[in-house]
Amino acid sequence: MNNEGVKKLYLKEFPELLNNSSQYDAVFNTDGPTLIIAGPGTGKTFTLVLRTLYILLTEKARPSEILLSTFTEKAAFELRDRISQFSRKLGKKLNLHELKTGTIHSICEKFISCYLRKTPLNKNFTVLDEITSLLFINENFKEIIEPYIEKDKYFGKWTGKWNTISNLTGYFNKITEELIETEELLKSKNEFLIMIGESYNGYKRLLFEKNKVDFAFLQKIFYELLLDDEIYKKISSELKYILIDEYQDTNYVQEQIALKLSDINKNICVVGDEDQSLYRFRGATVRNILEFPKKFDNCTVIKLLSNYRSHQKIIETYNKFIESINWFSSDKSTYYRYPNKTVIAA
C-alpha cells in the first residue's frame, strides 16, 4: 500500500492526528534522524506505535528490519501488543513475530547469542541482574575484594561487606558502561583507582571463567561486536529503522550502540523527555538526549506538548514547578533543558 493510501486510512481511523501537527509529523515523517521530545501525558506510546506501524504498512521495512527498544520488558510487550491491536483496527493483518522489540539489554543478548564464537562467552551463558551481580561478588569476595584492605577499610574507603559490595558495583558498572580501559586506572598515581582497576579485572576474569555476564558487560560485548567490520555489515544490513524509547535514561555505551547501528541509513528515532530523566544513579546521562541532534547533519526535532491525561490545574502546577528550576550547569556553560517546552492541555 502506498504512503498516501496508508495516510488516508490512518486519518480515517485516527482523526485526532489532524488536530495535533506535532503528532502528525512524528507519525508520518519516518525517515532520517529524529528526536521526539514527549512531555508527560502527550501520547508518546500512541505516537511510537503509529509511527512503527506506518513504516510497516508502507513497506518501508519488514518487521525483522525494525528494532524497537524501550526501558522495560513490560513496556516492550505493550508496544508490540498495541501495534498488533492498531493494525487490526486498520483492517490489516501483520506477522510481528520477527519485530525486534525488547529492552536494550535483551536485544544485546539476542545478538550476542547469534555471534557467540566472537565473544568471551560460551553456550548457555548466564545473565546476572542487579541482585545476582551483587551475590556473585559476595560469592567471590575473597578474590575480588579481600586483597584490597587499607587502614582497616576496603579500598581505603568502605567498611562492612555489603556496603563495600554495593559501592564497588557502582564503580564496576561505570567502568564498563563508559568504556573505560582499566590500563588507564592501573597507570594512575591514585592508589584507590589502581585497586579498583585490579579488582575490576579480577571480577571480569571470574565472570567469563564462570560463563556469566552482567547487564553492563552485555552491552559492552555487543558494542565490541559492532566494531568487527564483518559482523557490523551483517547486522546493519538487516536493520532499516531503529526506534528507542526513554532515551533520556540511556547511558554512554547504549548511546554508542544506537549511533553505530544507525550509522549507515540514519533512520533512527529516539523518544524521551529530559525533564523525566530518572536513572542517573544507574549511569544514565541526560546529555544523550540533549546532544542527540548534534550527532547528525540534519536531525528533525519534534516536541509533543499537548497533554491528554491531566487536568488544567495539574498542568499549570507542573509548568510552574519545571520553570522554577535552574537548568544551567554550575559554570553556566550548559543549559540542561530544551527551550519552549510549556505543556498545554489537549
NORPE-V766588 format. One record per backbone hydrogen bond with DSSP energy under -0.5 kcal/mol. NH is the residue of the N-H (numbers start at 1). CO is the residue of the C=O. If there is no record, write none. Layout:
# NORPE-V766588
nh=NH co=CO
nh=NH co=CO
This chain:
# NORPE-V766588
nh=6 co=2
nh=7 co=3
nh=8 co=4
nh=9 co=5
nh=10 co=6
nh=11 co=7
nh=12 co=8
nh=13 co=9
nh=14 co=10
nh=17 co=14
nh=18 co=15
nh=19 co=16
nh=20 co=17
nh=24 co=20
nh=25 co=21
nh=26 co=22
nh=27 co=23
nh=28 co=24
nh=29 co=25
nh=30 co=28
nh=34 co=268
nh=35 co=300
nh=36 co=34
nh=36 co=270
nh=37 co=35
nh=37 co=302
nh=38 co=36
nh=38 co=272
nh=39 co=37
nh=39 co=304
nh=42 co=39
nh=47 co=43
nh=48 co=44
nh=49 co=45
nh=50 co=46
nh=51 co=47
nh=52 co=48
nh=53 co=49
nh=54 co=50
nh=55 co=51
nh=56 co=52
nh=57 co=53
nh=58 co=54
nh=59 co=56
nh=60 co=55
nh=61 co=55
nh=65 co=62
nh=66 co=63
nh=67 co=241
nh=68 co=66
nh=68 co=100
nh=69 co=67
nh=69 co=243
nh=70 co=102
nh=76 co=72
nh=77 co=73
nh=78 co=74
nh=79 co=75
nh=80 co=76
nh=81 co=77
nh=82 co=78
nh=83 co=79
nh=84 co=80
nh=85 co=81
nh=86 co=82
nh=87 co=83
nh=88 co=84
nh=89 co=85
nh=90 co=86
nh=91 co=88
nh=92 co=87
nh=94 co=92
nh=96 co=94
nh=99 co=96
nh=100 co=63
nh=100 co=66
nh=101 co=99
nh=102 co=68
nh=104 co=70
nh=107 co=103
nh=108 co=104
nh=109 co=105
nh=110 co=106
nh=111 co=107
nh=112 co=108
nh=113 co=109
nh=114 co=110
nh=115 co=111
nh=115 co=112
nh=116 co=113
nh=118 co=115
nh=119 co=116
nh=125 co=122
nh=126 co=211
nh=128 co=126
nh=128 co=213
nh=133 co=129
nh=134 co=130
nh=135 co=131
nh=136 co=132
nh=137 co=133
nh=138 co=134
nh=139 co=135
nh=140 co=136
nh=141 co=138
nh=143 co=140
nh=144 co=140
nh=145 co=141
nh=146 co=141
nh=148 co=145
nh=149 co=147
nh=150 co=148
nh=150 co=153
nh=153 co=150
nh=154 co=158
nh=155 co=148
nh=156 co=153
nh=157 co=154
nh=158 co=154
nh=164 co=160
nh=165 co=161
nh=166 co=162
nh=167 co=163
nh=168 co=164
nh=169 co=165
nh=170 co=166
nh=171 co=167
nh=172 co=168
nh=173 co=169
nh=174 co=170
nh=175 co=171
nh=176 co=172
nh=177 co=173
nh=178 co=174
nh=179 co=176
nh=180 co=175
nh=184 co=181
nh=185 co=181
nh=186 co=182
nh=187 co=183
nh=188 co=185
nh=191 co=189
nh=194 co=190
nh=195 co=191
nh=196 co=192
nh=197 co=193
nh=198 co=194
nh=199 co=195
nh=200 co=196
nh=201 co=197
nh=202 co=198
nh=203 co=199
nh=204 co=200
nh=205 co=201
nh=206 co=202
nh=207 co=203
nh=208 co=204
nh=209 co=205
nh=210 co=206
nh=211 co=208
nh=212 co=207
nh=213 co=126
nh=215 co=128
nh=218 co=214
nh=219 co=215
nh=220 co=216
nh=221 co=217
nh=222 co=218
nh=223 co=219
nh=224 co=220
nh=225 co=221
nh=226 co=222
nh=227 co=223
nh=227 co=224
nh=228 co=225
nh=229 co=227
nh=232 co=228
nh=233 co=229
nh=234 co=230
nh=235 co=231
nh=236 co=232
nh=237 co=233
nh=238 co=234
nh=238 co=235
nh=239 co=236
nh=240 co=65
nh=240 co=238
nh=241 co=65
nh=242 co=267
nh=243 co=67
nh=244 co=269
nh=245 co=69
nh=247 co=271
nh=249 co=246
nh=250 co=247
nh=253 co=177
nh=255 co=251
nh=256 co=252
nh=257 co=253
nh=258 co=254
nh=259 co=255
nh=260 co=256
nh=261 co=257
nh=262 co=258
nh=263 co=260
nh=266 co=262
nh=268 co=266
nh=269 co=242
nh=270 co=34
nh=271 co=244
nh=272 co=36
nh=276 co=273
nh=277 co=274
nh=278 co=276
nh=282 co=279
nh=283 co=280
nh=284 co=279
nh=285 co=250
nh=288 co=285
nh=289 co=286
nh=290 co=286
nh=291 co=287
nh=292 co=288
nh=294 co=291
nh=295 co=291
nh=295 co=292
nh=296 co=293
nh=300 co=33
nh=302 co=35
nh=302 co=300
nh=304 co=37
nh=304 co=302
nh=305 co=303
nh=307 co=305
nh=307 co=344
nh=308 co=41
nh=308 co=306
nh=314 co=311
nh=315 co=311
nh=316 co=312
nh=317 co=313
nh=318 co=314
nh=319 co=315
nh=320 co=316
nh=321 co=317
nh=322 co=318
nh=323 co=319
nh=324 co=320
nh=324 co=321
nh=325 co=322
nh=327 co=325
nh=329 co=334
nh=332 co=329
nh=336 co=327
nh=336 co=334
nh=337 co=335
nh=344 co=305
nh=346 co=307
